[in-house]
Amino acid sequence: MIKIGNISVGEFPLLLAPMEDVSDPPFRYFCKKFGADVVYTEFISSEGLIRDAEKSTQKLDIYNQERPVGIQIFGGDLDAMIQSAQIVEEANPEIIDINFGCPVKKVVCKMAGAGILQDIPKMVELTKAVVNATNKPVTVKTRLGWDNDSKYIVEVAERLQDVGIKAISIHGRTRKQMYKGEADWSLIAATKNNPRLHIPVFGNGDIDTPQKALEYKNRYGVDGIMIGRASIGNPWIFGQIKAYIKDQTILPEPNLEDKVTVCKEHLERSIEWKGETLGVLEMRRHYSQYFKGLPGIKGYRNQIVNTMDPKEIFAILDEILERYAVEI
């Protein structure tokens, strides 16, 4: 049984990655329902939290049905990270996670996210401060290094363990790679195989099928897998991976009726949590993934993303079901 601190998370846990404008409560609900063992929030700005910015504080919303849940924070300022950890603790997640992996320029330029991979001593100092500021188990999500010449993840993981983190999730790319090229799991395996490391090591990057999940589990020996982009519009992937790892059972793909039903409920929950305008806008990235592979679906997708009226969207979803149920 894998544990993060004293929290049992399963024999080979599957984790939902923190993804900006994706890993919100409506989406986390479905990922948990369909098999995720641990879900993480979108990353939350430490500066936003200490300034009580609405966009940041709303992301602290967590619900009992999604536990165990981790709230992820990012920032480059020591005091802000300490204060934000204390604010997060009051929201009562099971886990506080630090984002040392986000590669986007607006985060990196503040020496936050993957930016801090340019200054490992500061990374360690900041992590130690957050660990000391909370009674919750602290985890870290990071990358192999800043660039191809600074892949220090084996040493970094050990140093972060030594200041108190309880697990580490590693994306198999450098910051310079962004999301390009194939994720390199060999250094994730080297981290796991470090005899001085005793915390769980979770691998992240390019896992998009149950078969690949089992292959990487066996080849690299990680304690669990974190799923990101492959779950968008496909929360069923967690259950599919679990079934395949257990006894190589290949679960059937959800049928179109299931996809439309979940998509509708996802939209309803999104509107309920964010309000109609944001709820409609932030669902747009999901539609093409829910209905990926249907011939001619682009026309329907264009209709959906060009309306702000939920009733129109529901009607278009009904039309998709009616049309493709006959064709399939």
N, C-alpha and C positions, 0 to 999 in steps of 0.2 A: 504493500500500500504506500503510495507516494504522499508525503505530507509537506505542506508549506507552513512552516512553524508547527503548530499543533493542529492544523486543519487537514483532514484527510480529503484527498481530491481524486481518489480512484487508483487502480493498479497501473493504468497507462492513460493519464488524463489528456483530454482534448480541450484546448483553451481557445476561446474566441479572442482574436487580437483586438487591441484598441485601434479603432479607425475613425478618423475625424469625419463627422457628419454621417457616419454609418452605424457605429456601435452605441446607439442610443437605446433607451429602455424598450421601445417597440421592437427593435431588431433583436436585442438581447433576449427578449421574451421568447421569440421563435427559436433562436439558436439553443437556448436552454431546453425548451420543450422537445426539440428534436435530437438532443444528445450531448450538447456541450457540458463539460464538467465544471469549468470555471469560465466566467465571462468578465471582460474588462470594459470599463467605460471608455468613451472618447477621451483623448488627453485633455487635461484642464490646465489652463495657464495659472501658475502660482501668483503672478502679478494680478491677474483678474480676480482671483479668489480673495486676496488681501484687500483689494479695492471694492469688493462686494459687487463686482460687475454681474449683471443679470445673466448674460450668456454663460459665464463660468459657473455661477452658483446653481443654475438650473441643472447642470451636468452632474451635480451631486445627488440627484434623485436616483435612489435605488429601491428595489421592491423585493419582498420576501421570496417571491417565486423564482427569482434569478440567483439566489445565493447558492454557493459562495461567489461573491462578486468582489472584484478589485477596482478601486478608483485610481486612475492614473493621473499623475501631475507632471508638469515640466516647467523648467525655468533655469536660469543661470545665476540668480542672485541667492546667496546663502540664506539671508534673513527671510526673504520671501518664501523660500522653499520650507524653512522651518515653520513659519507661521501657517503656510498652506497645509502642511502635514497635520498640524493641530486642528485646523478647520475641517479637514477631511475626516479625521478621527471622530469628530462629533457626528458625522453622517453615518457612522457605524458600518463601514464595509468590513469584510473579512480580511482584506489585503489592501495595502497601499503600494502602488507601483510607481516607479520613477521612469520616465521616458528619456532614455539616452540614445534613441534610435531614429527619431523623425528627421528625414533628410531635407525638408523643404527650406528654402533660403530664408524666409522670414523668421523661422525658428533658429536655424543654425547661426545666423548673423548675431544673435544675442547670446551666443555660446551656450545655447540650450539644445535639447534633443541630441542629435548626432554631432552637433557642433562641439560638445564638450569632449569628444574623442580626440580633439587636438590638445587637450590638457588633462591627462590622466590623473595627476595629483589632485587637481581641483575636482574631478569626477569622484574620486575617493573621499575627499573632504566633504563634499556636498552630500554624498550618500551617508556617511557616518553621522552627519548632523541630522538628517531626516530620521535615521534609525533611532537616534537618541531622543528625538522629539516626540515619539509615539510609542504606544504599547502594542500597536498592530504589527503583524509581520510585514516587512518591507521586501518587495521584489524589484527587479530591474529588467527592463527590456532594452536591448542595445544591438549593435552591429559588430561585425568582425573587426572594424577599425575605421579610421578616417579615409584611408586610401590603401592602395596595394602595398605600400611600403610601411604601413603602420598597423598591421593585423596583430594586435597584442592581446587578443581576447582571452587566451589561456591565462596569462598573467593577470589581466584585468579582473576576470571572474574570481580568481583566488584572492585578490586584494579586496574586492567588494564583499566576498564572503567573510573575510577577516574583520571587516568593520560591521558585520551583522546582518547582511541580507539573507533571506531564507529561500530564495530561488532566483534563477536567472533565465530569461528567454532571449535567445540569440537569433537574429535575422542573418542569414548566410550571405550577406553582401556588405560591402563597404559603403560609406556615405557617398563617395565619388560615383559609385555605380548607380545610385538611386535605386530604381527597380529594373535596371537593364541587365541583360545577360542571365546566366543560370546561377541560382544560389549555390554557394559552396558550403556543403555540410561537413567537410573534412575537419575544419577547425572547430566546429561545434562538437564533433566526436572527440577531438583532442582535449577540449575543455572537460567534457564528461569523463574522459579517461585519466585526467590528472589525479594522481593518487591522493593529493592533498585536498581535493574538492569533495565535499560531502553533501552539498545542497543539491536539490533537483536542477537538472539542465533541460530546458525545453527548446526544441528546434522549430524554426520558423522560416518559411520561404519556399514557394513553388509547390506545396502539397495541394494538389487539385483533384486527386482521385483516391479511392480507398486502396487500390493496388499500390500506388506510390507511397501512401502512408505506411503500409505494412513493410514495403521494401526498405524505406528509410529507417523505420523502427529497428529492423533486424540489422541493417548495414551499419548504422551509426550509433546504436545503443542508447539513444536519448531516453529521458524519463517520461516524456510526453511530447505532444506536438501542438503548436499554436497555429490556428488557421485564420487567415486574413481574407484576401481578395476572393478566394474560391468560395467563400460562404455568402458573398453578396448575391441576393436573389436565389440563394440555394442553401437555406439553413438545414436542409435535410442531409447535407454532407457529413455532419457529425455522426448521425445514426448509421449512415452507410459505412463510414470508416470503422465504427465500433463493431458492426456485424462482420465485416471482412477480417478485421484483426482477430476476432474471437474464433471463427471457424471457416474463414474464406467464403462466407455467405455473401452473395451479391444481391443486395436489396433492389427491387425494381425502382426505377425513377418515378417520382410522383407524377400522377396523371394530370392532364390539363385542368380538370375540375379542382383538384387539390391545389394546384398552383394559383388559380384564380381566387379560390377561397382564401388562401393565406395572404395573397397580395391585397385583397380587399380588407381583410382584418388588419393587416400591416398599415394600410393607409388610415383606417379608422383610429387605430392606436396612435399613429403619428399625429393626426389632427387633435386627438384628445390631449396629448402631452404637450405639443408645441403651439397649438392654435391652428386655425385653418390655413393661413397664408404660409407659414413656415412648414407646417405639416405636409402641405401639398408640394411645396418647392423641394423639400429635402427627400421626398420619396422618388423624385425623378430618376436618380441614379440607379434605382433598383429595377425599374420596369424591364429594361432590355435584358437584364440577367434572369429575371423570372421567366421570360418567354424566349430565351436564347434558342436559336435553331429553328424556330417556326418560319417557314417561307413567307415572305411578304410582311413580316411583323413590323418592319420599320415604319410603314405607313401608319399603323395603329399607335406605335410609340410616338411618332411625331404629333398625332392628335392629342395624346395624353399630356405631353410636355408643353403643349401650347394652350392648355386651358387651366384656369385656376378654380374651376367649379367642380367640387367633389362629386356632385350628382352626374355630371358629364363623364367623369373618369370612371365611375361605377358602371355607367351605361356602355362605355367603350370596352370595359373588361367583360361585361356580359356578351357583347358582340364578338369579342375574341373567342370566348368559350363556344358560342353558337357556331361560329364559322369553322373553327379548327376541330371541334369535336366531330364534325361531319367529315372533314378531310382526312383526319388521322386514322 
